[in-house]
Amino acid sequence: MDPAFAPRKVGHGRIDYGLLQRFFMVFGVFAVLGSGFSPDPVAFAAGGAAPWVIIKIISTQRMPAAIPYFLLWQWNQSFTRALQGLIDGESMSRDIFGPTVEDAYWYTLASTVTLAIAFRLVLGNLKQPKAEFADAHKHWQLRDLLMLYIGGLIFSMICGIGAKAVPALDQPFEAAAHFKILAMTMLFSTVLATGKGRNVMITVFILEVLSGFGGLFSDFKGAFIYLGITALAVRVRWTGTVAFVTAVGAVAMIVLALWWTAVKTDFREFATASSDSQSIKTDLGSRVGYLGNKATGDGIDWNAAAYALMLRLSYVDIFGSVIGVQQVAPEARVFGQWSDALEHIAKPRFLFPNKPALSDTEVFIRLARGNSSEAFRSGTSISVGYVAENYVDMGFPTMLAGIFAIGVMVAGICRYFMTRQLPWMVREGTVLAIIYTIGHDGVEISLPKILGAMYMSLGVWSIMARWGFPHIFKYLGRHAQERGTGGA
């Protein structure tokens, strides 16, 4: 049995679900102890304990490593609201959106736990991989993986160009572009499992972090997420060195997030030459130069940036405003949001070129009666999110049926790829790429977008798995076969 999947021995700690449970149990204890200082003590304590409950639900030996990311990211967008109350010294029920904000907090937590249950039911009984699949990543050659990553990088750029050239195909191009995530996962898994090629892994990691600042919506955090999820998939041994590197990485990601929060509005106006557009008009060199001039962080109010980041992460207030509107003037259409979403994804744009474009901000104005001026000023859009849209259609607690259905669909797609006859780390990397496509916006992604991303990813990755993966494994398996290992 591959040690990564063997039962953990006493004193043989690894980055696994057991470690996550212990970490979040300690986190929950501190949250309960600190809840007395919060204006919402029950909400704070329950929110702090929720990650332990979530991890406890999904903890199985072969649960895909990307699933905790999907769930904990959405939990973070609700619990951050409780942290805001602790800093402001004001209860959620006294928010400008009214007491419905507290309802939104509880509904979002309940939705995340519901998703965890769906994942456990669908993915909880995955079978042990065969030895050749479990061990394949240990035999891949680093130079081959590096070439695969470079190829993935070029392919991602081509997909980006294709999406701009043919806007009707932007969603399949986006799903395909995330092949780069699989290539990185494969490279990271081999380095982490064998201990060889750390310098290459660090170089790729830094390149991904730096390249993440090229567009309007910085994706520097992606590199941290891919590496962390791969470490969980490989079951890296937990040592003092790993603990130190993890702490340094966490601090670095937080500092970068604060810095980006402080400079992003001015940068977007510079990149678009406008205050109300998402169309980049400035060349890449100029954008990089602009950010380089901001790199020192001189003149940045870090306290203000930290508070702004916390407000950006929390997605409860908007949901609270939706609840308030629906209580006064509920939507007349039955299952209107689901109907619109299903109709939208049933009409692919390349077959229906006149299909109206999605406008999250228009839905925000209609369901939350919100003022979109801030969104237009910063060149972004505002979505009420798929959790709020389920509430509009069904109310609470019936909305949890809709959330559960989404969880079953996402988990079903993950199960499809986790049960293919592929190397285990390829399965993990494929699921990570799909989950990142679906879930990197968390609860703020709209219902039509999450459903569209879900099924577009299934179609695109099924094609790549059928027609592209065999050539990749033949390429990677050459040297492994020479050593008599049988390859991937």
Buried (B, 14 or more C-beta within 10 A) or exposed (E): EBBBBEEBEEEEBBBBBBBBBEEBBEBBEEBBEBBEEBBBBEBBBBBBBBBBBBBBBBBBEBBBBBBBBBBBBBBBBBBBBBBBBBEEEEBBBBBEBBBBBBBBBBBBBBBBBBBBBBBBBBBBEBEEBEEBBBBBBBBBBBEBBBBBBEBBBEBBEEBBEBBEEEBBBBBBBBBBBBBBBBBBBBBBBBBBBBEEBEEBBEEBBEEBBEBBBBBBEBBBBBBBBBBBBBBBBBBBBBEEEBEEEBEEBEEEBEEBBBBBBBBBBEBBBBBBEEEEBBEBEBEEEEBBEBBEEBEEEEEBEEEEBBBBBBEBBBBBBBBBBBBBBBEEEEBEEEBBBBEBBBEBBEEBBEEEEEBEEBBBBBBBBBBBEBEBEEBBEBBBBBBBBBBBBBBBBBBBEEBBEBBBBBBBBBBBBBBBBBEBEBBBBBBBBBBBBBBBBBBBBBBBBBBBBBBBBBBBBBEBBBEBBEEBBEEBBEBBBEBBEEEEBEBB
